């Protein structure tokens, strides 16, 4: 984003290799180019759009401009030799996008073979569930990928039709809205039914109250900024899965997002007193 030209395959490979090596035995998940929306770059010459968050962005650009996408795929495959690596696709709304990426991955592997560049054959492929379409289609998408990562910032924004940076409607942006919670439940259940793991990133993942009901739903992983980790860990270690499931059962009886938010906040306070 700070250069006049896109990084080539070698530059990306070196950056990914360093990241993968620092992860040690842990899985290093690399999101494919997520340009557009609130992250524009000059060298792609993205035309001015009335609503860039619903426009030409992320995976849509990658599939339309494979000359930019292919170097990244090849670089990730090469970095996979230095640890555990996964590719994560943003802004998926239909199965055909995943199928097209799988085709491009096969092409990338063939090119690497011709170029005598070693690469990993064991790189996982997953999708970000950040559009309502992806959440509804989760039972279908789960059959074709290795994992889900629920991107709550955009999922909440798109589900509620609320611009999360618009102060005039900020009170409407609530990840405890029952519509959002049902999409998340659908996604997690689809992952479980198909034997793949499911994580979450975004603001909701760092919410201690949300962590309780997410654990009850069966989430495998929460990704958050470092400062939030101690609080979330403390809460999850102080409650059993059975207790979390009881909390979730209570939440499902509620019809208002603010009611759910207040209930969980109060529950956290009581939990910390004990």
N, C-alpha and C positions, 0 to 999 in steps of 0.2 A: 504493500500500500504506500510505501514511502519511496518507491523507485519509479523511473519512467518506462521501464520495460518489465515484463513478467520474468520471474526467476526461471532459469533453464533447468533441465533435468539434473545436472550435476550439482548445482547449487542447492536444489531441494533435497537431493539425496544426502548431501553432507549434513544439512540441518536435521533431517529425519534420523539419520544414523546416530547423531549425537544425542538426540532426544530418546531414542530407543535404548541406547546403551546406558543412559542415566536411569532408565526405568528398571534396569536389572531384570529380575524374573517376573516383574509385573507387566501386564498388558499395556501397550502404548497405543491408544486410539487416535488416529489422525483423521480429522474431518477434511473432506475435499473442499476445494475452493468455494468459499461462501461469500463471494463478492456480490454487491448490489444491496438494495434496501438502505440500511444505515451505514454500509461499508463500501462506498464507491471507489473506483480507481480510474485514473485518466487513460491508461494505456488500452483499456478494453473498449473505449469509445461508446459507453453505454448511453443511448439517447435519453434526453430529458423525459421523465415520465410523471404523469399526474399522481400516481400512487405507486412508488417504487417497491413498497413492501408486498404488493400484489403483482409485480411486474417481472421483468427479465432479470433474474437473480439466481445465485447459487447453482444448483444442479442444472437448471434450465440453460444457463450460459455454458456450462461444461459440455452438455450434450450438443449444443448448437455450434460450439467452437472447440472441437476435439484437439485442434493444434495447441490449445492452452491446457486441455485436460490430460492428454496423453503423457506429457512429461511428468506430471504429478503422479499418475498411476505407476509409471515405470520406476520413479524414484522411491515410492513407498514399497513396491515389490522388492526392490534391491535392498532397502533398509531392513526388510523383514529377516534378512540373514543374521542380523545382530541382536535379535531378541524376539519378543512376542509382539506382533503388530496387527492392528485391525484398521480397516478403512470404514469411515462413517460418512454416509450420504445425507446432506441437508435438503430440506424442502421437497421431499418426495410426496407425490399426490396420487401416483398410480403405478401398477405393477410393471408396465412397459418401460418405465424409467430404470427400474432395477435390472430388467432383462437387457436393456441397452448397455448399461454399465458392465454387466457380466460379459457381453460381447466385446466391449472395448478392453476389458481386462485380458481376455484371451488374445486379442490382437497385440496388446502390450507385451505379453509373455513371448509371443512369437518373435516380435521385434528384438527383445532382449536376447533370445536364443541366437538370432542371426548376428547380433552385435557382440556375442560372446561375453555378455555381462551376467554374472551369477545373480540369482534372485530366489526368493522364498516361494514355495508352492503352498504354504500354509498360512496365508494371510486371511483373516476373517473379514467378512463383508457385512456391514450393518447399516441401519437407517435411523435417522432422527425422526421421531414421531412428533412433529411440531405443527402439523396441519390437521384440521378436523378430518379431512379425507383419509389421511394416513391412519389416524386413530380408528376410524370406522372400518377401514380395510385391513386392520391389523391381523385378523385371522387368516387373510389371504397372503399378505406380505410375509408373515412369519414363516411360511413354508419355503421361502426363497432366500432367506438371509440367516446370519449366525447370531444376531443380537439386535435389540432395540435400544435406543437412547431417547427418552422422552424429554424433548426440549420445551420446558414449561413456559418460558417467556413468550415465545411466539404462539404456542398452543393456546394459552389463555387469551392472548390478543386476538387471534383469528376466530376462536370459538365464540368469544363475547362481542366481537366487532368493536373492540375498545383499543384505541391508540394508547399504549402504556406510557407514553411521554407527554400526553395531553393533560395538562393540569385541570382543565374544565371537567373532565370525566374520569379523573384518576380514582375516585371512590368506587367506580364500577369495575375496576380491574381487581379481580379477586380470584386467586387460584383455588379457593374453597367453594366457588360456585358449583352447585350440584351437577351442572352440565359438564364442567371440566372434570370433576371427580369421576363421573361415569365414563368419560372417554379414557381416562387413565386406567380405571378398572378394566375396561375392555381390552386395552393394550397389554396390560400385565397378564391378564388371563389368557390372551392369545399366545403370548410368549411361553407361558407355562404349558399350554396345551400342545405346543410344537417343540418343546424341549430346548428352547433358546434362552439366553440370559437377557435381562432387561434392567437398564439403569435409568437414571434421571439426572439432568443438569438444569440450570436456571435457578431463579429465586426460590422456587418451591422446595428444591432439594435441600436448601439451607434453613428451612423453617422447621423448628423442633416439633411443633404440633403436627405438621404435615408428615414428618418422619415416622411418627407413631402409626398413623393410618396407612402409610405406604408400606411399612413393615408388615402390617396386618394383611395388606393386599398381596404381598409376596415379592416386593421389589428386591432385586439382588444387589444393587449398587447405587450410591448417592454421590454425585460429583458437586463439590462446592468450593468456594474460596477458603483458604486455610483458616482465617479467623473464626469461621463458623464451626469448624470441626469439633473442638472440645465440647461445646454446648450440645450439639446433636448427639455426640457419643455418650455424654453423661445421661441424657434423657433415654436413649435406646438401651443403655446398660441397666437402667433402673426400672425397666418394665418388661414383663414376659410377653411372648408372642400371644399367649392366651388373653392376657389383659389388653393388649393392643387390639385384638380382634373384638373384644367387648366394646372398646371405644369406637371402633369402626361401625359396629352394629348400631350404636347410639347415633352416630353421624348419619347413617342411612335413613334414620327416621326424621331427620331435619330437612326442611324445604328451602331454607334461606342460607346463602353463603355467609352472610354476616353472623348468623346464629351459630354456624359451624365454627367459624373463626373464633368467636367469643368463647364457645364451649371448650375448644382445644387450648386456648390461652389460659383459661381458668384451670383446666386439667393439669397443665404444665406447672402452674403455680403451686397447686396442691402436691404435685409429685416432688417438687424441689423442697417443700417443707418437710417431707418425710425422708 
